[in-house]
Amino acid sequence: MFSFCIPNLRVLVVASCPRKVEQLLLLLRSAGCDARAALETRHWATFRPQLTLVDGDMPGGTAETLARAIRPLLSASQRLVCLSAQPAWPGRADSGVFDAVLPHPLELGAVAALFGLPQGAGGRARRAARAAAVQPAAVVH
């Protein structure tokens, strides 16, 4: 059973590992999110997500570079979040480029909290999970 329902939240996942992307998309869709993956920076602009999750564990400081490019394009309601296995890594949380740094594996409660959403369970979340499980991964083109 899924404990969170975050319906219609547009989320873009940016990660270099296809397996991590698939896991995140499945989790987010299970909560009712409109979750997609970006393989290139230009995909962000065409989807206009409410939440952009950037894999902070990409090699070569790519997460911070990408975040600095996206940050000026954000509206006040859009969130740019670093997802990292090492969220306390020096400089990552204090760089000022991310709105938040969340630990990987991602917890839906942390996503709901970013938007001040209720954190309750329900049949809607289960229906969204079943629908997400049969859909192929969406990649923004």
N, CA and C of each residue as an Amber inpcrd file, in Angstrom:
protein
   423
   0.8420000  -1.1700000   0.0000000   0.0000000   0.0000000   0.0000000
   0.8910000   1.2380000   0.0000000   0.4630000   2.2470000  -0.7330000
   1.2000000   3.4920000  -0.8140000   0.5910000   4.4740000   0.1630000
   1.4430000   5.2090000   0.8620000   0.9470000   6.0570000   1.9280000
   0.7670000   7.5150000   1.5300000   1.1230000   7.8870000   0.3260000
   1.0120000   9.2750000  -0.0760000   0.3330000   9.3990000  -1.4200000
  -0.4560000  10.4500000  -1.5550000  -1.0980000  10.7650000  -2.8130000
  -0.7660000  12.2150000  -3.1380000  -0.0170000  12.4200000  -4.1990000
   0.3840000  13.7520000  -4.6330000  -0.0930000  13.9130000  -6.0740000
  -1.3980000  14.0510000  -6.2800000  -1.9470000  14.0250000  -7.6260000
  -1.5370000  15.2250000  -8.4660000  -1.2130000  14.9240000  -9.7300000
  -0.9660000  15.9220000 -10.7680000   0.2520000  16.8120000 -10.5580000
   1.1180000  16.5140000  -9.6210000   2.3380000  17.2880000  -9.4450000
   3.2620000  16.9510000 -10.6100000   3.6830000  17.9750000 -11.3720000
   4.5840000  17.7590000 -12.5130000   6.0230000  17.6900000 -11.9990000
   6.6490000  16.5250000 -12.2050000   7.9990000  16.2920000 -11.6990000
   8.8890000  15.8460000 -12.8500000  10.0410000  16.4800000 -12.9510000
  11.0350000  16.0940000 -13.9440000  12.2300000  15.5120000 -13.2090000
  12.6550000  14.3220000 -13.6120000  13.7840000  13.6350000 -13.0010000
  14.9810000  13.7370000 -13.9400000  16.0950000  14.2390000 -13.4130000
  17.3300000  14.3560000 -14.1840000  18.3840000  13.5140000 -13.4860000
  18.7780000  12.4210000 -14.1250000  19.7790000  11.5200000 -13.5480000
  20.5500000  10.8500000 -14.6710000  21.7720000  10.4540000 -14.3710000
  22.6010000   9.8110000 -15.3960000  22.4300000   8.2980000 -15.4120000
  21.8280000   7.7420000 -14.3820000  21.6560000   6.2910000 -14.2730000
  20.2250000   5.9040000 -14.6600000  20.0390000   5.1770000 -15.7540000
  18.6920000   4.7930000 -16.1880000  17.9090000   4.0280000 -15.1280000
  18.5840000   3.1920000 -14.3550000  17.8810000   2.4280000 -13.3250000
  17.3220000   3.3530000 -12.2410000  18.1090000   4.3430000 -11.8430000
  17.6520000   5.3000000 -10.8410000  16.4540000   6.0880000 -11.3760000
  16.5070000   6.4690000 -12.6430000  15.3990000   7.1960000 -13.2670000
  14.1320000   6.3530000 -13.2180000  14.2210000   5.0980000 -13.6210000
  13.0540000   4.2110000 -13.6290000  12.4610000   4.0450000 -12.2340000
  13.3110000   3.8720000 -11.2340000  12.8340000   3.7070000  -9.8550000
  12.1130000   4.9620000  -9.3710000  12.6860000   6.1270000  -9.6570000
  12.0680000   7.3740000  -9.2340000  10.7380000   7.6130000  -9.9460000
  10.7050000   7.3330000 -11.2520000   9.4620000   7.5200000 -11.9990000
   8.3540000   6.6220000 -11.4590000   8.6820000   5.3760000 -11.1800000
   7.6880000   4.4450000 -10.6430000   7.1680000   4.9210000  -9.2810000
   8.0640000   5.3460000  -8.4140000   7.6680000   5.8330000  -7.1000000
   6.7740000   7.0670000  -7.2120000   7.1930000   8.0340000  -8.0060000
   6.4280000   9.2720000  -8.1400000   5.0710000   9.0370000  -8.7940000
   5.0440000   8.2000000  -9.8010000   3.7650000   7.8900000 -10.4660000
   2.8290000   7.1290000  -9.5420000   3.4010000   6.3190000  -8.6530000
   2.5740000   5.5700000  -7.7100000   1.8020000   6.5120000  -6.7910000
   2.3100000   7.7360000  -6.6440000   1.6440000   8.7340000  -5.8070000
   0.7620000   9.6700000  -6.6250000   0.6440000   9.4200000  -7.9190000
  -0.2270000  10.2340000  -8.7580000   0.4580000  11.3910000  -9.4530000
   1.7750000  11.4770000  -9.3580000   2.5100000  12.5620000 -10.0110000
   2.5920000  12.3480000 -11.5160000   2.6710000  13.4410000 -12.2630000
   2.9780000  13.4000000 -13.6870000   4.4990000  13.4860000 -13.7590000
   5.1580000  12.3330000 -13.7030000   6.6160000  12.2740000 -13.6250000
   7.2120000  11.8730000 -14.9600000   8.2430000  12.6000000 -15.3530000
   8.9380000  12.3440000 -16.6130000  10.4370000  12.4260000 -16.3890000
  11.1680000  11.8980000 -17.3570000  12.6250000  11.9170000 -17.2740000
  13.1880000  12.8500000 -18.3330000  14.2840000  13.4820000 -18.0020000
  14.9780000  14.3450000 -18.9480000  16.3350000  13.7450000 -19.2540000
  16.6010000  13.6050000 -20.5180000  17.9060000  13.0960000 -20.9220000
  18.8370000  14.2280000 -21.3280000  18.2670000  15.4010000 -21.5940000
  19.0470000  16.5750000 -21.9590000  18.4560000  17.7880000 -21.2510000
  19.2520000  18.8210000 -21.0700000  18.8190000  20.0180000 -20.3700000
  17.5950000  20.6490000 -21.0220000  17.5040000  20.6130000 -22.3390000
  16.3960000  21.2660000 -23.0380000  15.0450000  20.6500000 -22.6800000
  15.0200000  19.4270000 -22.1880000  13.7620000  18.7840000 -21.8130000
  13.0850000  19.5020000 -20.6510000  13.8800000  20.1320000 -19.7990000
  13.3090000  20.8350000 -18.6570000  12.3710000  21.9470000 -19.1270000
  12.8150000  22.7230000 -20.0910000  12.0490000  23.8910000 -20.5330000
  10.7350000  23.5150000 -21.2130000  10.6800000  22.3920000 -21.8930000
   9.4610000  22.0230000 -22.6130000   8.3810000  21.4690000 -21.7000000
   8.7280000  20.9530000 -20.5480000   7.7610000  20.3300000 -19.6370000
   7.2820000  21.2980000 -18.5570000   8.1000000  22.2500000 -18.1400000
   7.7910000  23.2220000 -17.0900000   7.3010000  22.5510000 -15.8080000
   8.1400000  21.7400000 -15.1970000   7.7290000  21.0120000 -13.9890000
   7.5870000  21.9190000 -12.7760000   6.7850000  21.4590000 -11.8400000
   6.6770000  22.1380000 -10.5550000   7.8570000  21.7500000  -9.6640000
   8.3910000  20.5630000  -9.8990000   9.5270000  20.0430000  -9.1400000
  10.5190000  19.4130000 -10.1040000  11.7580000  19.8450000 -10.0140000
  12.8360000  19.2210000 -10.7760000  13.7460000  18.5270000  -9.7740000
  13.8470000  17.2010000  -9.8920000  14.7310000  16.4030000  -9.0400000
  16.0120000  16.1360000  -9.8110000  17.1150000  16.6180000  -9.2950000
  18.4120000  16.4480000  -9.9520000  19.2390000  15.4700000  -9.1360000
  19.7590000  14.4490000  -9.8050000  20.6180000  13.4680000  -9.1560000
  21.9210000  14.1440000  -8.7550000  22.0910000  14.3500000  -7.4720000
  23.2940000  14.9990000  -6.9670000  24.5200000  14.1200000  -7.0030000
  24.3340000  12.8510000  -7.3370000  25.4540000  11.9180000  -7.3670000
  25.9890000  11.6920000  -8.7820000  25.6030000  12.5650000  -9.7240000
  26.1480000  12.4580000 -11.0760000  27.6300000  12.8250000 -11.0310000
  28.4370000  12.1790000 -11.8440000  29.8770000  12.4490000 -11.8110000
  30.2210000  13.8460000 -12.3260000  31.2770000  14.4180000 -11.7790000
  31.8340000  15.6510000 -12.3070000  31.1370000  16.9360000 -11.9130000
  30.3770000  16.9500000 -10.8430000  29.7190000  18.1920000 -10.4350000
  28.6140000  18.6330000 -11.3660000  28.1010000  17.7170000 -12.1670000
  27.0770000  18.0260000 -13.1600000  25.8020000  18.5630000 -12.5290000
  25.4290000  18.0850000 -11.3640000  24.1890000  18.5190000 -10.7160000
  24.2210000  20.0170000 -10.4230000  25.3020000  20.5040000  -9.8700000
  25.4000000  21.9150000  -9.5500000  25.4390000  22.7670000 -10.8110000
  26.1380000  22.3100000 -11.8270000  26.2110000  23.0380000 -13.0920000
  24.8320000  23.1360000 -13.7330000  24.1200000  22.0320000 -13.7640000
  22.7690000  22.0130000 -14.3150000  21.8430000  22.9200000 -13.5150000
  21.9230000  22.8480000 -12.2010000  21.0690000  23.6680000 -11.3410000
  21.3280000  25.1580000 -11.5600000  22.5780000  25.5340000 -11.7230000
  22.8980000  26.9490000 -11.9670000  22.3230000  27.4270000 -13.3020000
  22.2280000  26.5530000 -14.2770000  21.6450000  26.9210000 -15.5720000
  20.1240000  27.0470000 -15.4830000  19.4970000  26.2110000 -14.6900000
  18.0420000  26.2050000 -14.5640000  17.5360000  27.2900000 -13.6220000
  18.2410000  27.5440000 -12.5520000  17.7770000  28.4500000 -11.4950000
  17.2000000  29.7740000 -12.0140000  17.8590000  30.4920000 -12.9400000
  17.3130000  31.7820000 -13.3860000  15.9760000  31.6610000 -14.1300000
  15.6330000  30.4850000 -14.5800000  14.4070000  30.2740000 -15.3450000
  13.2090000  29.9110000 -14.4750000  13.4380000  29.6840000 -13.1950000
  12.3750000  29.2340000 -12.3000000  11.4540000  30.3630000 -11.8590000
  10.1900000  30.0230000 -11.7320000   9.2490000  30.9460000 -11.0900000
   9.3160000  30.6790000  -9.5870000   8.6660000  31.5110000  -8.8170000
   8.7010000  31.3660000  -7.3640000   8.0690000  30.0580000  -6.8870000
   7.1400000  29.5090000  -7.6600000   6.4540000  28.2900000  -7.2230000
   7.1570000  27.0010000  -7.6440000   8.1530000  27.0880000  -8.5010000
   8.8650000  25.8960000  -8.9480000  10.0030000  25.5770000  -7.9870000
  10.2130000  24.2730000  -7.7420000  11.2430000  23.8270000  -6.8120000
  12.3420000  23.0700000  -7.5570000  13.5670000  23.3320000  -7.1600000
  14.7410000  22.6630000  -7.7120000  15.4060000  21.9340000  -6.5540000
  15.4030000  20.6000000  -6.6150000  15.8280000  19.7920000  -5.4770000
  16.9260000  18.8160000  -5.8880000  17.9400000  18.7350000  -5.0500000
  19.0320000  17.7910000  -5.2360000  18.6730000  16.5060000  -4.4900000
  18.8210000  15.3930000  -5.1480000  18.5780000  14.0840000  -4.5490000
  19.9220000  13.3850000  -4.4490000  20.3450000  13.0650000  -3.2210000
  21.6990000  12.5440000  -3.0450000  21.7780000  11.4530000  -1.9900000
  22.6370000  10.4830000  -2.2510000  22.9230000   9.4520000  -1.2530000
  23.7500000  10.0470000  -0.1190000  24.3590000  11.2030000  -0.3760000
  25.1780000  11.8880000   0.6260000  24.7020000  13.3290000   0.7620000
  23.4910000  13.5490000   1.3060000  22.9440000  14.9030000   1.3520000
  23.7360000  15.8800000   2.2060000  24.5470000  15.3940000   3.1180000
  25.3360000  16.2810000   3.9830000  26.7040000  16.5930000   3.3970000
  26.9440000  16.1880000   2.1560000  28.2210000  16.4400000   1.5100000
  28.5220000  17.9310000   1.5460000  29.7140000  18.3350000   1.9820000
  30.0250000  19.7620000   2.1490000  29.7460000  20.5710000   0.8820000
  29.0400000  21.6790000   1.0670000  28.7690000  22.5730000  -0.0490000
  27.4750000  22.3090000  -0.7710000  27.0020000  21.0730000  -0.7740000
  25.8000000  20.7490000  -1.5450000  24.5740000  21.4610000  -0.9890000
  24.3340000  21.3430000   0.2870000  23.1460000  21.9530000   0.8940000
  23.2900000  23.4650000   1.0030000  24.5030000  23.9560000   1.1190000
  24.7130000  25.3850000   1.3150000  25.0560000  26.1320000   0.0350000
  24.9850000  25.4750000  -1.1050000  25.3840000  26.1210000  -2.3480000
  24.4160000  27.2250000  -2.7500000  23.1910000  27.1890000  -2.2410000
  22.2030000  28.1980000  -2.5760000  21.5310000  27.9820000  -3.9100000
  21.9600000  26.9930000  -4.6270000  21.3930000  26.7570000  -5.9540000
  20.1770000  25.8230000  -5.8890000  20.1060000  24.9820000  -4.8660000
  18.9720000  24.0740000  -4.6880000  18.0350000  24.6040000  -3.6050000
  16.7400000  24.3500000  -3.7740000  15.7660000  24.7060000  -2.7410000
  15.8550000  23.7500000  -1.5620000  16.2630000  22.5270000  -1.8480000
  16.3920000  21.5120000  -0.8030000  17.3160000  20.4120000  -1.2940000
  17.8620000  19.6760000  -0.3520000  18.6440000  18.4810000  -0.6540000
  17.9730000  17.3400000   0.0950000  17.4810000  16.3530000  -0.6520000
  16.7790000  15.2170000  -0.0540000  17.6240000  13.9600000  -0.1920000
  17.5270000  13.0770000   0.7830000  18.2960000  11.8240000   0.7010000
  17.6970000  10.8560000  -0.3030000  18.5770000  10.0760000  -0.9090000
  18.1600000   8.9740000  -1.7790000  18.3410000   7.6980000  -0.9820000
  17.3930000   6.7960000  -0.8910000  16.1700000   6.7590000  -1.6820000
  15.1550000   7.8190000  -1.2330000  14.4380000   8.3230000  -2.2050000
  13.4590000   9.3780000  -1.9980000  12.2660000   8.8860000  -1.2010000
  11.8010000   9.7100000  -0.2820000  10.5880000   9.4240000   0.4710000
   9.5120000  10.3940000   0.0110000   8.3390000   9.8810000  -0.3070000
   7.2520000  10.7120000  -0.8130000   6.8170000  11.7650000   0.1970000
   6.9450000  11.4700000   1.4760000   6.5950000  12.4470000   2.5060000
   7.4240000  13.7130000   2.3900000   8.6920000  13.5750000   2.0110000
   9.5610000  14.7350000   1.8430000   9.1020000  15.5820000   0.6620000
   8.6510000  14.9340000  -0.4100000   8.1380000  15.6560000  -1.5780000
   6.8540000  16.3910000  -1.2020000   5.9480000  15.7110000  -0.5150000
   4.6890000  16.3350000  -0.0940000   4.9690000  17.5400000   0.7950000
   5.9400000  17.4140000   1.6820000   6.2730000  18.4990000   2.6050000
   6.7960000  19.7350000   1.8670000   7.5180000  19.5420000   0.7630000
   8.0270000  20.6680000  -0.0150000   6.9050000  21.5720000  -0.5110000
   5.7420000  20.9810000  -0.7430000   4.6140000  21.7220000  -1.2960000
   3.4900000  21.9210000  -0.2840000   3.7450000  21.5610000   0.9630000
   2.7410000  21.7290000   2.0020000   1.4990000  20.8960000   1.7650000
   1.6680000  19.7260000   1.1520000   0.5380000  18.8630000   0.8320000
   0.2240000  17.9110000   1.9780000  -1.0370000  17.5180000   2.1090000
  -1.3870000  16.5350000   3.1390000  -0.6970000  15.2170000   2.8640000
  -0.3900000  14.4980000   3.9160000   0.3610000  13.2580000   3.7750000
  -0.4860000  12.0530000   4.1430000  -1.6700000  11.9580000   3.5670000
  -2.5830000  10.8670000   3.8870000  -2.6160000   9.7980000   2.8200000
  -3.1170000   8.6450000   3.1880000  -3.2470000   7.5270000   2.2570000
  -4.6700000   7.4870000   1.7290000  -4.8650000   6.7330000   0.6870000
  -6.2210000   6.5780000   0.1910000  -6.2780000   5.7480000  -1.0650000
  -7.4990000   5.4570000  -1.4880000  -7.7040000   4.6480000  -2.6760000
  -7.1830000   5.3060000  -3.9300000  -7.2060000   6.6380000  -3.9540000
  -6.7110000   7.3540000  -5.1270000  -5.2360000   7.0380000  -5.3830000
  -4.4520000   6.9480000  -4.3110000  -3.0290000   6.6200000  -4.4440000
  -2.8590000   5.2070000  -4.9920000  -3.6710000   4.2890000  -4.5270000
  -3.5610000   2.9150000  -5.0260000  -3.9410000   2.8360000  -6.5030000
  -5.0010000   3.5650000  -6.9010000  -5.3960000   3.5730000  -8.3190000
  -4.2950000   4.1860000  -9.1770000  -3.6840000   5.2670000  -8.6920000
  -2.5960000   5.9070000  -9.4260000  -1.4090000   4.9600000  -9.5620000
  -1.1470000   4.1940000  -8.5180000  -0.0370000   3.2370000  -8.5570000
  -0.2800000   2.1600000  -9.5970000  -1.5070000   1.6380000  -9.6530000
  -1.8130000   0.6120000 -10.6510000  -1.6780000   1.1730000 -12.0630000
  -2.1520000   2.3900000 -12.2810000  -2.0510000   3.0080000 -13.6020000
  -0.5980000   3.2490000 -13.9830000   0.2110000   3.6980000 -13.0320000
   1.6180000   3.9760000 -13.3080000   2.3830000   2.6980000 -13.6170000
   2.0000000   1.6070000 -12.9940000   2.7260000   0.3480000 -13.1750000
   2.5860000  -0.2000000 -14.5900000   1.5390000   0.1590000 -15.3040000
   1.3490000  -0.3820000 -16.6490000   1.8040000   0.5740000 -17.7420000
   2.2230000   1.7840000 -17.3930000   2.6670000   2.7450000 -18.3750000
   4.1820000   2.6940000 -18.5280000   4.6800000   2.7800000 -19.7660000
   6.1310000   2.8360000 -19.9480000   6.6770000   4.1620000 -19.4340000
   7.9650000   4.1950000 -19.1720000   8.6040000   5.4160000 -18.6760000
   8.4410000   6.5260000 -19.6880000   8.0550000   7.7050000 -19.2280000
   7.9050000   8.8520000 -20.1000000   9.2340000   9.5960000 -20.1720000
   9.6440000   9.9160000 -21.3700000  10.8240000  10.7090000 -21.5710000
  10.3930000  11.9370000 -22.3390000  10.6930000  13.1090000 -21.8210000
  10.2950000  14.3400000 -22.4570000  11.1470000  14.5320000 -23.6910000
  10.5220000  14.8530000 -24.8110000  11.2720000  15.0970000 -26.0480000
  11.2170000  16.5430000 -26.4380000
